[in-house]
Amino acid sequence: MTTTASGNQMPPLRRRLIVLVTAVLLLTGLGTGVVLHAAARADRANKPRSGDPAVSTGTLTLDQKRRLTFVNAAAGPHRTAVASVPSADPGGGRTASNLKCVRFYAAAGTGICLQSTPGVLRQSNRALLLDANLRTLRSFPLAGTPSRARVSPSGRFVAWTVFVSGESYSSAFFSTRTSVLDTRTMKLTPSLETFSITLDGKPYHASDINFWGVTFASDDDTFYATLNTANKTYLVRGSLSRKSVTTLIQNVECPSLSPDGTRVAFKKRVLSRTDLWHEYVLDLGTLRETPLAERHSVDDQATWLDNDTVAYALPTNGKVGTTDLWSVPANGTGRPRLLIADASSPAPL
C-alpha cells in the first residue's frame, strides 16, 4: 500500500496519476536518448576519418575530357554523390556534384542515375536521365532495387537493371527487370523479356527468363547481356531493331564490351551454386576466355578504362557497405592495383 510522508494512505486516483507521469518522463528520456544516440551514430558514420580522400564541391559536367566519374563512397556530406577525378591522377582530390545516386554511368554527354530512397513502408526507386550538366531530363519509376546501369557509346540508348524481388544475384530466389530507353524518341522498352530468344540455334520460350548487365556496341543496335534460365546463365548478343537475342556461350554474367568492340569482360561463377566469381575477358571472334589477374571474387559489372584496362569494385577492408575501385590489365598479365578508394560505378569521360 502506498502512503504519504505522514503515513496516510494515498488516494488511488492520485497514485495512478503519479505512476502515469513517471512513466511518461521515463519514456521521454529514453526516447530522447535513443534519438540522440542514433544521431551520434549517423554523425560518426558521415564524419570524414583521417586518411579519407579530399572531396570538394565543384563544377562537374559529362562533356569534360580525360576525367573519370564515379559514385563517391567516402564518408562525409558528399557520400553517394557523383564525383570525378582526372584520369591521369585517379588518387587525387575529387570534385563532387550535388547529384546522389546508387548506380551511375555516362557516355557522350548523357548520364543515367539510379536512385533509391528509403520510405516508411517501402523504398522509392527511380531512374534519372541526365544531360551533360547533370540536369534531369526525364524521371522513370523503377520496379525494384537498382542494380546495373549503362549508356551506349553515342549516348542514344540507356539501360538499367533492377531486382524486383530478392536482394542480389546470390539470393536463392530473385527476379530482375532490364529496361532500355531510346533517348532520342524517349521510347521505353520496359523489359527485355519481350524480345525473342534463340538458344543453341532454336527458338526458346520459358517462364523463368531474366536479363541483366546490358552493354552496348557503337552501332546503336547491337548489345550484349546476361540471360538466365533453367539455372544457367548465357552471354547473348541482341539487336534492338529486331527485338531479338541469340545465346553465344554459357556461364557469363555482367558483360562489358571493350571500346574497340572486340572483347567482353565478364564475371564467371567459379563453382556452381556459389557466390564466387572470377573476372575474365572473352574474345568475341574466337570465343577464347582469358582469366584476369584479380584473385578476389568480383561481384560487379566491370568498366573498360581503355582497350587495355578494366576497372571494377571490391568491398573495402574494414568498412561495411563500402567499395574501392580496382583496375587490372585486360590481357591476363600484371597485377591488380587500387584505382580509387571509397568509390563505385566508374565511367570514363
C-alpha positions in Angstrom: 0.0 0.0 0.0 1.4 3.4 -1.0 1.4 6.0 1.8 2.2 9.7 2.1 5.1 11.0 4.2 2.7 11.4 7.2 1.8 7.7 6.9 -1.7 8.3 5.5 -2.8 6.2 2.5 -2.5 8.0 -0.9 -5.8 8.2 -2.8 -5.9 5.6 -5.7 -6.5 8.3 -8.4 -3.6 10.4 -7.2 -1.4 7.3 -7.1 -2.3 6.4 -10.7 -1.6 9.9 -11.9 1.9 9.8 -10.3 2.7 6.5 -11.9 1.5 7.7 -15.3 3.6 10.9 -15.1 6.6 9.0 -14.0 6.2 6.6 -16.9 5.9 9.4 -19.4 9.0 11.1 -18.1 11.0 7.8 -18.3 9.8 7.1 -21.8 10.5 10.6 -22.9 14.0 10.5 -21.5 14.6 7.0 -23.1 13.2 8.2 -26.4 15.4 11.2 -26.4 18.4 9.1 -25.6 17.7 6.8 -28.4 17.3 9.6 -30.9 20.5 11.3 -29.7 22.3 8.0 -29.9 21.1 7.4 -33.4 22.0 10.9 -34.4 25.5 10.5 -32.9 26.0 7.2 -34.8 24.9 8.8 -38.1 27.2 11.8 -37.4 30.1 9.4 -36.8 29.3 7.5 -40.0 29.2 10.7 -42.1 32.2 12.3 -40.4 35.4 12.0 -42.6 38.2 10.0 -41.0 41.9 10.6 -41.2 43.2 9.2 -44.4 39.9 9.7 -46.3 40.3 11.3 -49.7 39.8 15.1 -50.1 36.3 15.8 -51.6 35.2 19.3 -52.6 32.1 20.7 -54.3 32.7 22.0 -57.8 31.5 22.0 -61.4 31.1 18.6 -62.9 29.9 18.1 -66.5 29.7 15.0 -68.6 31.4 16.6 -71.6 34.6 17.1 -69.8 37.6 15.2 -71.3 40.1 13.0 -69.6 38.0 12.7 -66.4 36.8 9.6 -64.6 33.4 9.8 -63.0 32.1 7.6 -60.2 29.8 7.4 -57.2 31.7 8.7 -54.1 31.6 6.4 -51.1 34.0 8.4 -48.8 32.4 9.4 -45.5 31.1 12.9 -45.3 28.4 15.1 -46.8 29.3 14.0 -50.3 28.8 10.3 -49.7 26.9 8.7 -52.7 27.4 11.9 -54.8 28.5 11.7 -58.4 32.2 12.8 -58.4 35.1 12.9 -60.8 38.9 12.9 -60.8 41.5 13.4 -63.5 42.0 10.2 -65.5 45.8 10.7 -65.1 45.5 11.2 -61.3 42.7 9.0 -60.0 44.0 9.0 -56.5 44.0 12.8 -56.3 41.3 15.2 -54.9 37.9 14.5 -56.2 35.2 17.0 -57.3 31.7 16.2 -56.2 28.4 17.3 -57.6 25.1 17.7 -55.8 23.6 14.6 -57.5 23.4 11.5 -55.4 23.0 8.0 -57.0 23.1 4.3 -56.1 24.3 3.5 -59.6 25.6 5.8 -62.3 27.0 5.7 -65.8 27.7 8.2 -68.6 28.8 8.4 -72.2 28.8 11.1 -74.9 27.3 13.8 -72.6 24.4 11.5 -71.5 24.1 10.2 -68.0 21.9 7.7 -66.1 21.4 7.9 -62.3 19.6 5.2 -60.4 18.3 6.4 -57.0 16.8 4.5 -54.0 15.2 6.5 -51.2 14.0 4.6 -48.0 10.4 5.1 -47.0 8.2 4.2 -44.1 6.6 1.2 -45.9 8.8 0.7 -48.9 11.7 2.3 -50.7 11.2 4.6 -53.6 13.4 3.8 -56.7 13.7 5.8 -59.9 16.0 6.3 -62.9 17.1 9.8 -63.9 18.1 10.6 -67.5 20.7 13.4 -67.3 22.1 15.9 -69.7 25.7 16.9 -69.8 25.2 19.3 -66.9 23.7 16.6 -64.8 20.2 18.1 -65.1 17.3 15.7 -65.1 15.6 15.4 -68.5 13.2 12.6 -67.5 12.5 10.5 -64.5 11.2 6.9 -64.6 9.9 4.9 -61.6 11.7 1.6 -61.1 10.0 -1.6 -60.2 12.7 -2.7 -57.8 16.1 -2.1 -56.2 18.7 -0.6 -58.6 21.4 -3.0 -59.8 23.1 -2.1 -63.1 23.2 0.9 -65.5 24.8 1.6 -68.9 24.8 4.2 -71.7 25.6 3.4 -75.3 28.8 5.0 -76.7 26.8 7.5 -78.7 24.5 8.4 -75.8 21.4 7.4 -77.7 20.5 4.3 -75.6 20.3 3.8 -71.9 19.8 0.6 -70.0 19.2 -0.3 -66.4 18.5 -3.4 -64.4 16.7 -3.7 -61.1 15.9 -6.5 -58.6 12.2 -7.0 -58.5 12.5 -9.5 -55.6 15.3 -10.8 -53.6 18.4 -8.8 -52.7 21.1 -9.8 -55.1 22.2 -12.4 -57.7 23.3 -14.5 -54.8 19.8 -14.8 -53.4 18.1 -18.1 -53.6 15.2 -16.5 -55.4 15.3 -13.3 -57.3 13.9 -11.7 -60.4 15.4 -8.9 -62.5 13.9 -6.5 -64.9 16.1 -4.8 -67.6 14.8 -1.8 -69.4 16.2 0.1 -72.5 15.4 3.7 -73.3 15.9 5.5 -76.6 16.9 9.0 -75.6 16.0 10.5 -79.0 12.4 9.3 -79.1 12.0 8.7 -75.3 10.6 5.3 -76.2 11.0 2.9 -73.3 11.2 -0.9 -73.6 10.1 -1.8 -70.1 11.6 -5.3 -70.2 13.9 -7.3 -72.5 11.8 -10.3 -71.6 9.6 -9.3 -74.6 12.5 -10.0 -77.0 12.5 -13.2 -79.0 15.3 -15.7 -77.9 17.3 -18.1 -79.9 19.1 -20.6 -77.6 21.6 -23.1 -79.1 20.2 -22.4 -82.6 16.5 -22.9 -81.7 13.6 -20.6 -80.6 13.3 -20.6 -76.9 10.4 -19.8 -74.5 10.3 -20.1 -70.7 8.6 -18.5 -67.7 11.9 -18.1 -65.7 13.7 -15.8 -68.1 15.8 -13.0 -66.6 18.1 -10.5 -68.2 20.7 -8.2 -66.7 24.0 -6.4 -67.3 23.4 -4.8 -70.7 26.4 -3.4 -72.6 26.1 -1.5 -76.0 28.1 -1.6 -79.2 28.8 1.5 -81.2 26.3 0.8 -84.0 23.3 1.8 -81.9 21.7 -1.5 -82.4 23.9 -4.4 -81.1 24.0 -5.1 -77.4 25.2 -7.9 -75.1 23.7 -9.0 -71.9 23.3 -11.9 -69.5 20.3 -14.3 -69.9 19.4 -16.5 -67.0 17.1 -19.5 -67.4 16.8 -23.1 -66.1 19.6 -22.3 -63.6 22.1 -21.4 -66.3 23.5 -18.1 -67.5 24.4 -17.2 -71.0 26.0 -14.4 -72.9 23.6 -13.2 -75.5 24.1 -10.9 -78.5 21.0 -8.8 -79.2 19.5 -6.5 -81.7 17.4 -3.5 -80.6 15.8 -3.0 -84.0 14.8 -6.7 -84.4 14.0 -7.1 -80.7 15.8 -10.4 -80.5 18.7 -12.1 -78.7 20.9 -15.1 -79.5 23.0 -17.1 -77.0 26.7 -17.3 -77.5 28.3 -19.2 -74.5 27.4 -20.3 -71.0 28.4 -19.0 -67.6 28.7 -15.4 -68.4 27.4 -12.6 -66.1 27.5 -8.8 -66.3 29.3 -8.4 -69.7 31.1 -5.2 -70.6 32.1 -4.5 -74.2 35.6 -3.1 -74.9 35.9 0.3 -76.7 37.1 -1.4 -79.9 34.1 -3.8 -79.8 36.2 -7.0 -80.0 36.1 -8.3 -76.4 33.8 -8.6 -73.4 34.9 -8.5 -69.8 32.6 -10.6 -67.6 32.3 -12.3 -64.3 32.3 -16.1 -64.3 30.9 -18.2 -61.5 33.8 -20.3 -60.0 31.6 -23.2 -58.7 28.0 -24.0 -59.4 25.6 -22.6 -56.8 28.3 -20.5 -55.1 28.6 -16.7 -54.7 32.2 -16.6 -56.0 33.1 -15.1 -59.4 36.3 -14.7 -61.3 36.8 -11.9 -63.8 37.5 -12.9 -67.5 37.8 -11.4 -70.9 36.2 -13.1 -73.9 37.5 -12.6 -77.5 34.2 -12.3 -79.5 35.9 -13.6 -82.6 37.3 -16.8 -81.2 35.3 -17.1 -78.0 38.6 -17.7 -76.2 38.4 -16.8 -72.5 41.3 -15.2 -70.6 41.3 -15.1 -66.8 42.4 -11.8 -65.4 45.0 -11.4 -62.6 42.4 -10.4 -59.9 42.1 -13.2 -57.5 39.3 -11.8 -55.3 35.6 -12.6 -56.1 34.3 -9.7 -58.3 30.6 -9.2 -58.0 30.4 -6.2 -60.4 29.9 -5.2 -64.0 33.4 -4.2 -65.0 34.1 -1.0 -66.9 36.8 -0.6 -69.6 39.0 2.4 -68.9 40.6 1.9 -72.3 41.2 -1.0 -74.7 43.9 -2.5 -72.3 42.5 -2.0 -68.8 39.3 -2.9 -66.9 38.0 -1.4 -63.6 35.7 -3.0 -61.0 34.5 -2.6 -57.4 35.6 -4.7 -54.5 34.5 -4.4 -50.8 36.7 -2.2 -48.7 38.6 -3.9 -46.0 37.3 -2.8 -42.6 34.4 -0.8 -43.9 31.0 -2.3 -44.1 28.9 -1.3 -47.2 31.8 0.5 -48.9 33.7 -0.4 -52.0 37.0 0.6 -53.7 37.7 0.7 -57.4 40.5 -1.5 -58.7 41.9 -2.0 -62.2 43.8 -4.8 -63.9 45.3 -5.4 -67.4 42.7 -7.0 -69.8 45.2 -9.5 -71.3 45.6 -11.6 -68.1 49.1 -10.3 -67.2 50.2 -7.9 -64.5 48.5 -7.4 -61.1 45.5 -5.5 -59.7 46.1 -2.0 -58.4 43.9 0.3 -56.4 42.4 2.9 -58.7 40.1 5.0 -56.4 39.4 4.3 -52.8 35.8 4.6 -51.5 34.1 4.6 -54.9 31.9 2.6 -57.2 30.2 2.9 -60.7 33.2 4.2 -62.7 32.6 5.8 -66.1 35.4 7.3 -68.1 34.6 10.5 -70.0 
